[in-house]
Amino acid sequence: MTSVEQQANQQDERLIILDTETTGINPKEGHRIIEIGCVEMINRQLTGRTYHAYIKPLDQRGQMLEMEQEVIDVHGLTNEFLFDKPVFDEVVHEFIDFIRGAELVIHNAKFDIGFMDHEFAMFNARHRNQADVPMTHDVCTVTDTLHVSKDEFGSPKTLDYLARFYKVDKLVDRTYHGALIDAQLLAFVYIEMTRKQSALNLSVGESNAQDADAIRRVSENRNKLKIVAASADELIAHKERLDIVREKGGEPLWKS
């Protein structure tokens, strides 16, 4: 059973659909998180609660990290825009409080979790005299929809592909790939991705599991079913339809 199927079986759990934007692709090369977007779902329903923060990126010396233009072109966040935003240390506790105890749903979770844990570790290194903040897996479980898409489609699919496939791509304006915008889009994708399994679980849950395979016999005292015979016009129309099938080279299953 996939993580999505397990989640659909546990509909009372709190989901946080999460995405981040960063200054690059590798935190070990000094790249930092500059935006966090989270959308809350309970019982597969959007609650309207979100967590969203823009973050001023700092380098190892505590100076603002300047982004290259090709990175800015992806998410639309400029160095000037981020200059007066809070640094990660100022938002870390409220961010952890928001996601704590939830199932995180992330597309390509390895990327986002890698950045989050790197930020948490650097915070702990800077504040050795305080209680450490936890790593992601210490406070959350994670479903990676990139892995789920591989199970469903035979190969990993991008969020854009999934949004088009499930016909939810028009629900969100994605001129830029903002974290909160992408989290909202992934929420719609996740709802569609798990819809079939959720419906199956609901139908099973409505009956007694021990009686699911039992033979149910109809009472002998039931009212007899009314037989409605075809009219003469209906019989003629039926024969004409079968003749058309024969003319096209077919052999009707229902003989006239």
Rosetta silent file (secondary structure, phi, psi, omega in degrees, C-alpha in Angstrom):
SEQUENCE: MTSVEQQANQQDERLIILDTETTGINPKEGHRIIEIGCVEMINRQLTGRTYHAYIKPLDQRGQMLEMEQEVIDVHGLTNEFLFDKPVFDEVVHEFIDFIRGAELVIHNAKFDIGFMDHEFAMFNARHRNQADVPMTHDVCTVTDTLHVSKDEFGSPKTLDYLARFYKVDKLVDRTYHGALIDAQLLAFVYIEMTRKQSALNLSVGESNAQDADAIRRVSENRNKLKIVAASADELIAHKERLDIVREKGGEPLWKS
SCORE:     score description
SCORE:     0.000 S_00000001
   1 L     0.000  132.488 -179.261    0.000    0.000    0.000 S_00000001
   2 L   -75.306  167.121  177.774    1.373    3.412   -0.957 S_00000001
   3 H   -61.630  -36.500  179.305    1.682    6.329    1.452 S_00000001
   4 H   -65.099  -41.258  179.520   -1.234    8.031   -0.287 S_00000001
   5 H   -65.357  -39.940  177.600   -3.430    4.959    0.198 S_00000001
   6 H   -63.108  -40.608 -179.941   -2.432    4.789    3.864 S_00000001
   7 H   -65.226  -38.444  179.741   -3.276    8.457    4.263 S_00000001
   8 H   -66.330  -25.577  177.150   -6.660    7.959    2.654 S_00000001
   9 H   -77.520  -13.591 -175.635   -7.307    5.229    5.211 S_00000001
  10 L  -124.721   66.888 -169.769   -6.606    7.686    8.035 S_00000001
  11 L   -72.387  -10.971 -179.969   -8.772   10.612    7.101 S_00000001
  12 L   -84.350   -3.279 -179.361   -8.831   12.090   10.570 S_00000001
  13 L   -80.199  153.620 -179.329   -5.136   12.975   10.337 S_00000001
  14 E   -88.875  127.959  177.798   -3.965   16.511    9.682 S_00000001
  15 E  -106.724  141.099  170.752   -2.190   17.113    6.389 S_00000001
  16 E  -122.137  114.249  176.083    0.147   19.966    5.604 S_00000001
  17 E   -86.128  122.734 -166.605    0.821   20.480    1.909 S_00000001
  18 E  -128.365  145.092  172.227    4.252   22.126    1.791 S_00000001
  19 E  -149.343  154.686  176.478    6.586   23.777   -0.693 S_00000001
  20 E  -130.956  158.017  167.728    9.679   25.944   -0.463 S_00000001
  21 E  -119.331  145.331 -173.301   11.583   28.313   -2.720 S_00000001
  22 E  -135.647  171.457  178.699   15.358   28.548   -2.409 S_00000001
  23 L   -83.650   -6.457 -178.497   18.374   30.450   -3.697 S_00000001
  24 L  -175.633 -161.481 -173.876   19.682   27.339   -5.456 S_00000001
  25 L  -109.783   -5.839 -175.383   19.539   23.551   -5.504 S_00000001
  26 L  -137.500  110.393 -179.602   22.084   22.468   -2.885 S_00000001
  27 H   -63.986  -25.955 -179.931   22.102   23.654    0.733 S_00000001
  28 H   -69.929  -15.601  176.298   25.633   22.265    1.187 S_00000001
  29 H   -96.322   12.399  176.201   26.795   24.860   -1.329 S_00000001
  30 L    94.770    4.383  178.983   25.366   27.662    0.807 S_00000001
  31 L   -74.136  149.250 -171.748   21.935   27.903   -0.779 S_00000001
  32 L  -131.257  160.725  173.095   19.123   28.922    1.547 S_00000001
  33 E   -76.236  134.574  177.314   15.336   28.835    1.879 S_00000001
  34 E  -120.723   -9.605  176.724   13.702   32.137    0.911 S_00000001
  35 E  -154.755  138.580  174.659   10.015   31.211    0.998 S_00000001
  36 E  -125.259  131.773  176.897    7.877   28.637    2.806 S_00000001
  37 E  -130.320  128.048 -179.414    4.276   27.924    1.861 S_00000001
  38 E  -133.075  139.647  177.450    1.977   25.528    3.726 S_00000001
  39 E  -125.014  130.608 -177.861   -1.703   24.663    3.240 S_00000001
  40 E   -93.526  137.894  172.980   -3.666   22.745    5.893 S_00000001
  41 E  -131.502  139.050  172.942   -6.108   19.938    5.109 S_00000001
  42 E  -131.856  131.587 -176.052   -8.199   17.876    7.522 S_00000001
  43 L    55.233   39.263  177.688  -10.315   14.963    6.317 S_00000001
  44 L    64.032   16.513  178.961   -9.130   15.768    2.771 S_00000001
  45 E  -116.335  134.400  175.378  -10.765   19.184    3.038 S_00000001
  46 E   -67.114  130.662 -177.368   -8.921   22.488    2.854 S_00000001
  47 E   -90.744  -15.905 -174.701   -9.406   24.313    6.151 S_00000001
  48 E    93.294  -11.813  178.252   -8.344   27.755    4.941 S_00000001
  49 E   -83.015  134.298  178.732   -5.408   27.804    7.360 S_00000001
  50 E  -136.609  160.661  168.227   -2.031   28.485    5.784 S_00000001
  51 E  -126.612  129.095 -177.332    1.499   29.276    6.843 S_00000001
  52 E  -144.559  130.740  179.047    3.500   31.571    4.592 S_00000001
  53 E  -147.015  134.104  166.157    6.813   33.330    5.136 S_00000001
  54 E   -92.954  142.618 -172.948    9.360   35.137    2.987 S_00000001
  55 L  -130.424  132.225  175.909   12.864   34.801    4.400 S_00000001
  56 L   -77.353  119.599 -177.337   15.957   36.953    3.973 S_00000001
  57 L   -82.092  133.298  178.367   18.827   34.594    3.052 S_00000001
  58 E  -116.142  146.058  175.178   22.111   35.019    4.911 S_00000001
  59 L   -86.945 -174.475 -176.082   25.500   33.579    4.081 S_00000001
  60 L   -63.941  -21.576  179.919   27.931   32.063    6.586 S_00000001
  61 L   -90.973   -1.686 -178.759   29.168   35.552    7.555 S_00000001
  62 L    86.087    9.601  177.370   25.653   36.786    8.291 S_00000001
  63 L   -93.873  153.492 -179.819   25.530   38.912    5.163 S_00000001
  64 E   -64.579  133.346  179.409   22.618   38.848    2.737 S_00000001
  65 L   -83.540  123.526 -178.695   23.094   36.240    0.036 S_00000001
  66 L   -87.277  128.121  179.581   22.704   37.715   -3.450 S_00000001
  67 L   -88.833  150.698  174.951   20.781   35.557   -5.932 S_00000001
  68 L   -79.899  156.852 -174.388   21.613   35.185   -9.603 S_00000001
  69 H   -63.150  -35.041 -178.776   19.117   36.407  -12.179 S_00000001
  70 H   -65.084  -29.024  175.882   18.347   32.921  -13.530 S_00000001
  71 H   -74.722  -42.771  178.679   17.150   31.910  -10.061 S_00000001
  72 H   -60.357  -36.269 -178.807   15.076   35.078   -9.703 S_00000001
  73 H   -63.971  -24.471 -179.264   13.444   34.349  -13.070 S_00000001
  74 H   -76.043  -51.861 -174.030   12.054   31.082  -11.674 S_00000001
  75 H  -106.140  -11.516  176.018   10.296   32.340   -8.544 S_00000001
  76 L    77.972    7.982 -179.923   10.185   36.096   -9.130 S_00000001
  77 L   -94.954  117.504 -176.609   11.633   36.958   -5.716 S_00000001
  78 L   -92.236  163.631  176.147   14.279   39.657   -6.012 S_00000001
  79 H   -61.339  -38.490 -179.719   17.131   40.532   -3.690 S_00000001
  80 H   -65.469  -39.822 -179.606   15.514   43.925   -3.067 S_00000001
  81 H   -64.350  -38.930 -175.136   12.179   42.326   -2.128 S_00000001
  82 H   -83.698   -8.952 -171.575   13.785   39.980    0.410 S_00000001
  83 L   -58.591  -39.648 -175.972   16.065   42.594    1.972 S_00000001
  84 L  -101.106   14.646 -179.952   13.649   43.619    4.768 S_00000001
  85 L   -85.006  158.733  179.945   12.150   40.161    5.377 S_00000001
  86 L   -65.552  151.916  173.664   12.810   38.177    8.589 S_00000001
  87 L   -82.583  167.923 -173.684   15.741   35.779    8.715 S_00000001
  88 H   -58.872  -37.891 -178.800   15.133   32.062    9.273 S_00000001
  89 H   -58.002  -27.786 -177.285   15.886   32.263   12.989 S_00000001
  90 H   -80.877  -16.521 -177.136   12.910   34.601   13.420 S_00000001
  91 H  -116.060   -8.692 -170.287   10.371   32.230   11.873 S_00000001
  92 H   -58.119  -42.224 -175.030   11.714   28.776   12.766 S_00000001
  93 H   -71.159  -42.528  178.868    9.622   28.231   15.914 S_00000001
  94 H   -67.954  -33.043  176.994    6.285   29.328   14.444 S_00000001
  95 H   -64.982  -48.517  179.306    7.014   27.222   11.358 S_00000001
  96 H   -63.127  -40.272  178.157    7.711   24.085   13.413 S_00000001
  97 H   -59.947  -35.298 -178.356    4.641   24.726   15.555 S_00000001
  98 H   -71.547  -38.227 -175.699    2.501   24.838   12.398 S_00000001
  99 H   -92.360  -12.434 -172.775    3.756   21.552   10.930 S_00000001
 100 L   -56.991  130.974  175.943    4.247   19.632   14.182 S_00000001
 101 L    80.514   -0.233 -176.550    2.367   16.326   14.297 S_00000001
 102 L   -94.220  165.624  166.373    1.129   16.578   10.714 S_00000001
 103 E   -91.818  116.077  178.475    1.606   14.423    7.644 S_00000001
 104 E   -83.016  130.379  174.739    3.613   16.554    5.228 S_00000001
 105 E  -110.960  116.258 -172.743    2.652   16.171    1.581 S_00000001
 106 E  -136.849  142.080  174.090    5.496   17.402   -0.633 S_00000001
 107 L   -94.541  116.035 -171.306    6.381   16.994   -4.290 S_00000001
 108 L    67.321   61.719 -174.150   10.020   15.883   -4.380 S_00000001
 109 H   -61.436  -31.300 -179.259   10.253   15.788   -0.595 S_00000001
 110 H   -55.563  -38.767 -179.785   13.968   14.965   -0.609 S_00000001
 111 H   -66.417  -55.111 -174.668   14.678   18.475   -1.887 S_00000001
 112 H   -67.689  -44.098  179.836   12.494   20.405    0.583 S_00000001
 113 H   -63.859  -36.762  177.698   13.259   18.227    3.618 S_00000001
 114 H   -60.451  -43.290  178.139   16.974   18.475    2.824 S_00000001
 115 H   -68.808  -42.734 -178.907   16.792   22.264    2.908 S_00000001
 116 H   -61.578  -48.364 -178.600   14.587   22.343    6.008 S_00000001
 117 H   -65.809  -32.710  176.537   16.838   20.030    8.011 S_00000001
 118 H   -65.950  -42.118  177.278   19.901   21.979    6.904 S_00000001
 119 H   -64.183  -41.878  178.788   18.291   25.199    8.158 S_00000001
 120 H   -61.821  -43.963 -178.427   17.327   23.503   11.445 S_00000001
 121 H   -64.608  -41.133  178.769   20.873   22.191   11.916 S_00000001
 122 H   -67.081  -35.995  176.487   22.411   25.612   11.261 S_00000001
 123 H   -61.816  -45.538  179.659   19.992   27.205   13.726 S_00000001
 124 H   -62.085  -37.041  179.075   21.044   24.691   16.382 S_00000001
 125 H   -67.478  -32.976 -179.434   24.707   25.400   15.657 S_00000001
 126 H   -79.355  -20.131 -174.098   24.138   29.137   16.091 S_00000001
 127 L  -128.272   59.173 -175.881   22.188   28.718   19.337 S_00000001
 128 L   -65.241  -21.498 -178.869   24.059   26.040   21.255 S_00000001
 129 L   -86.752    2.123  179.178   22.929   27.492   24.583 S_00000001
 130 L  -114.414  166.918  175.760   19.251   26.909   23.699 S_00000001
 131 L   -65.448  136.004 -178.732   17.156   23.790   23.282 S_00000001
 132 L   -65.484  143.956  168.745   17.668   22.306   19.843 S_00000001
 133 L   -80.501  149.133 -176.023   14.895   22.552   17.288 S_00000001
 134 L   -78.120  162.994  169.896   13.953   19.102   15.950 S_00000001
 135 L   -80.975  163.433 -172.579   14.591   17.680   12.506 S_00000001
 136 H   -55.813  -48.867 -175.118   11.599   17.255   10.218 S_00000001
 137 H   -71.347   -8.624  174.750   11.092   13.519   10.719 S_00000001
 138 H   -78.376  -20.633 -175.911   11.136   14.034   14.496 S_00000001
 139 H  -123.471   -9.617 -175.795    7.861   15.985   14.326 S_00000001
 140 L  -142.269  156.912  163.294    6.224   14.918   11.035 S_00000001
 141 E  -103.199  164.938 -171.083    5.689   12.031    8.696 S_00000001
 142 E  -135.376  134.599  168.312    6.073   12.630    4.974 S_00000001
 143 E  -113.262  124.710  179.717    4.299   11.615    1.770 S_00000001
 144 E  -101.851  109.102 -177.679    6.254   12.344   -1.396 S_00000001
 145 H   -70.955  -16.464  173.450    3.876   12.768   -4.335 S_00000001
 146 H   -66.261  -43.545  177.258    6.828   12.497   -6.736 S_00000001
 147 H   -67.380  -38.703  179.476    7.294    8.874   -5.612 S_00000001
 148 H   -63.335  -40.020  179.447    3.544    8.301   -5.725 S_00000001
 149 H   -63.599  -32.842  176.826    3.436    9.560   -9.321 S_00000001
 150 H   -65.758  -40.642  177.404    6.107    6.991  -10.229 S_00000001
 151 H   -65.387  -38.063 -174.985    3.934    4.229   -8.764 S_00000001
 152 H   -79.875  -38.239 -171.177    0.851    5.521  -10.580 S_00000001
 153 H  -112.589   -4.882  179.237    2.325    6.413  -13.982 S_00000001
 154 L    91.409  -12.647  176.338    5.434    4.247  -14.242 S_00000001
 155 L  -155.555  153.754 -179.591    7.823    7.210  -14.034 S_00000001
 156 L   -63.035  140.714 -179.502    8.108   10.307  -11.850 S_00000001
 157 L  -120.262  146.914  178.066    5.945   13.214  -13.022 S_00000001
 158 L   -73.081  163.486  176.200    6.340   16.922  -12.428 S_00000001
 159 H   -62.026  -38.449  178.001    3.772   18.937  -10.527 S_00000001
 160 H   -60.168  -44.197  179.483    2.883   20.682  -13.792 S_00000001
 161 H   -62.037  -47.027 -178.467    2.193   17.330  -15.472 S_00000001
 162 H   -63.703  -39.333  179.566    0.033   16.109  -12.584 S_00000001
 163 H   -62.602  -41.092  177.714   -1.911   19.372  -12.474 S_00000001
 164 H   -69.311  -41.305 -178.500   -2.714   19.057  -16.182 S_00000001
 165 H   -61.521  -42.992 -178.734   -3.521   15.347  -15.893 S_00000001
 166 L   -89.444    4.535  174.530   -5.978   15.907  -13.039 S_00000001
 167 L    59.859   41.370  176.019   -7.314   19.066  -14.729 S_00000001
 168 L  -118.679    7.636 -174.466   -6.578   21.388  -11.803 S_00000001
 169 L   -67.209  -20.758 -179.228   -3.884   23.465  -13.513 S_00000001
 170 L   -90.215   -1.684 -176.552   -6.280   26.386  -14.089 S_00000001
 171 L   -79.597  -16.943 -177.098   -7.263   26.651  -10.429 S_00000001
 172 L  -134.427  136.046  176.253   -4.109   28.542   -9.448 S_00000001
 173 L   -80.564  113.253 -176.911   -2.249   31.366  -11.208 S_00000001
 174 L  -116.349   49.106  175.059    1.356   30.180  -11.511 S_00000001
 175 L   -55.862  -40.590  171.328    3.006   32.985  -13.426 S_00000001
 176 L  -120.864  156.420 -178.285    5.811   32.424  -10.919 S_00000001
 177 L   -89.815   67.878  177.902    6.509   29.255   -8.931 S_00000001
 178 L   -72.863  152.298 -176.332    5.831   30.686   -5.476 S_00000001
 179 H   -63.515  -47.401 -178.936    5.888   28.320   -2.489 S_00000001
 180 H   -67.908  -37.324  178.278    2.355   29.047   -1.291 S_00000001
 181 H   -62.587  -46.634 -179.469    1.025   28.956   -4.857 S_00000001
 182 H   -68.489  -33.212  176.668    2.633   25.586   -5.541 S_00000001
 183 H   -65.196  -40.656  177.612    1.423   24.236   -2.184 S_00000001
 184 H   -63.907  -41.953  178.884   -2.138   25.227   -3.092 S_00000001
 185 H   -65.113  -43.303  179.106   -1.811   23.541   -6.493 S_00000001
 186 H   -63.068  -33.027  176.629   -0.360   20.386   -4.933 S_00000001
 187 H   -60.420  -44.720  178.335   -3.307   20.301   -2.526 S_00000001
 188 H   -65.126  -40.160  177.325   -5.714   20.114   -5.481 S_00000001
 189 H   -62.440  -44.066 -178.109   -3.552   17.453   -7.136 S_00000001
 190 H   -62.837  -41.049  178.738   -3.461   15.425   -3.924 S_00000001
 191 H   -59.170  -46.035 -179.895   -7.247   15.528   -3.558 S_00000001
 192 H   -69.635  -37.943 -177.301   -7.679   14.164   -7.093 S_00000001
 193 H   -63.753  -31.582 -176.689   -4.831   11.686   -6.700 S_00000001
 194 L  -105.598    4.086 -174.597   -6.453   10.091   -3.642 S_00000001
 195 H   -61.055  -45.906 -177.043  -10.109   10.464   -4.643 S_00000001
 196 H   -63.153  -45.663 -178.380  -10.561    6.880   -5.914 S_00000001
 197 H   -66.427  -37.506  179.316   -8.945    5.273   -2.871 S_00000001
 198 H   -64.244  -41.631  179.678  -10.924    7.493   -0.494 S_00000001
 199 H   -64.618  -38.406  178.422  -14.213    6.532   -2.152 S_00000001
 200 H   -64.228  -44.772  179.766  -13.286    2.859   -1.914 S_00000001
 201 H   -64.275  -36.543 -179.800  -12.464    3.129    1.775 S_00000001
 202 H   -64.151  -43.591 -178.313  -15.710    4.998    2.433 S_00000001
 203 H   -67.339  -35.887  177.186  -17.812    2.273    0.810 S_00000001
 204 H   -68.368  -40.095 -177.151  -16.026   -0.439    2.762 S_00000001
 205 H   -67.908  -19.682 -176.982  -16.391    1.468    5.994 S_00000001
 206 L   -80.248  -10.759 -179.813  -20.141    1.762    5.594 S_00000001
 207 L  -118.918  165.881  178.083  -20.645   -2.003    5.928 S_00000001
 208 L   -76.063  122.420 -175.447  -19.671   -4.593    8.478 S_00000001
 209 H   -60.184  -33.530 -178.739  -16.286   -5.970    7.459 S_00000001
 210 H   -69.278  -23.232 -177.712  -17.197   -9.463    8.714 S_00000001
 211 H  -100.498    5.640 -172.716  -20.254   -9.540    6.424 S_00000001
 212 L   -61.568  -35.343 -176.838  -18.503   -8.145    3.351 S_00000001
 213 L  -102.432    5.817 -177.165  -18.188  -11.569    1.651 S_00000001
 214 L   -74.007  147.637  176.559  -21.385  -13.065    3.017 S_00000001
 215 L   -79.776  127.987 -179.590  -24.143  -14.254    0.638 S_00000001
 216 L  -106.839  110.029 -176.836  -27.244  -12.125    1.032 S_00000001
 217 L   -89.384  141.571  179.898  -30.388  -14.040    0.091 S_00000001
 218 L   -81.619  138.581 -178.294  -33.530  -12.232   -1.005 S_00000001
 219 L   -62.038  139.862  178.159  -36.619  -12.872    1.075 S_00000001
 220 L   -68.541  -19.052 -178.142  -39.142  -15.296   -0.460 S_00000001
 221 L   -91.274    9.420 -178.541  -41.915  -12.921    0.620 S_00000001
 222 L   -67.197  156.224  175.576  -40.600  -10.045   -1.469 S_00000001
 223 L   -68.395  139.993 -179.807  -42.886   -8.352   -3.983 S_00000001
 224 L   -68.760  144.406  178.846  -42.565   -9.760   -7.475 S_00000001
 225 L   -71.959  140.112  179.077  -40.731   -7.633   -9.986 S_00000001
 226 L   -80.576  128.254  179.364  -42.884   -5.970  -12.589 S_00000001
 227 L   -96.113  122.321 -179.890  -42.078   -7.082  -16.137 S_00000001
 228 L  -107.351  110.797 -179.000  -42.368   -4.303  -18.693 S_00000001
 229 L   -80.879  149.534  177.011  -42.586   -5.674  -22.238 S_00000001
 230 L   -68.575  144.707  177.445  -41.319   -3.727  -25.227 S_00000001
 231 L   -77.875  170.237  179.120  -43.951   -2.060  -27.360 S_00000001
 232 H   -61.621  -41.297  179.267  -44.384   -2.846  -31.062 S_00000001
 233 H   -64.079  -38.922  179.190  -42.634    0.398  -32.021 S_00000001
 234 H   -66.710  -38.661  177.602  -39.726   -0.391  -29.731 S_00000001
 235 H   -64.139  -40.734  178.145  -39.331   -3.870  -31.240 S_00000001
 236 H   -63.567  -45.366  179.670  -39.251   -2.377  -34.739 S_00000001
 237 H   -62.280  -38.796  178.551  -36.664    0.201  -33.703 S_00000001
 238 H   -62.758  -45.414  179.421  -34.559   -2.530  -32.093 S_00000001
 239 H   -62.518  -40.497  179.093  -34.613   -4.621  -35.298 S_00000001
 240 H   -63.257  -38.242  178.292  -33.614   -1.598  -37.382 S_00000001
 241 H   -65.286  -41.075  178.617  -30.646   -0.961  -35.078 S_00000001
 242 H   -65.568  -36.682  178.193  -29.482   -4.587  -35.416 S_00000001
 243 H   -63.048  -38.487  178.053  -29.733   -4.336  -39.196 S_00000001
 244 H   -63.417  -41.770  178.823  -27.428   -1.293  -39.134 S_00000001
 245 H   -60.720  -43.697 -179.724  -24.905   -3.249  -37.067 S_00000001
 246 H   -63.573  -40.280 -179.018  -24.986   -6.120  -39.600 S_00000001
 247 H   -62.372  -30.300 -179.491  -24.493   -3.725  -42.521 S_00000001
 248 L   -88.774    9.323  175.006  -21.318   -2.414  -40.895 S_00000001
 249 L    91.603    4.226  179.506  -19.925   -5.946  -40.615 S_00000001
 250 L   -90.498  166.532  176.188  -20.776   -6.603  -36.984 S_00000001
 251 L  -121.868  108.945 -176.234  -22.629   -9.498  -35.453 S_00000001
 252 L   -59.475  138.212  173.644  -25.230   -8.369  -32.917 S_00000001
 253 L   -73.654  -30.240 -179.887  -25.109  -10.054  -29.522 S_00000001
 254 L  -101.025  109.234 -176.785  -28.831   -9.536  -29.176 S_00000001
 255 L   -77.455  147.242  178.334  -30.658  -11.425  -31.916 S_00000001
 256 L   -82.695    0.000    0.000  -33.909  -10.108  -33.277 S_00000001
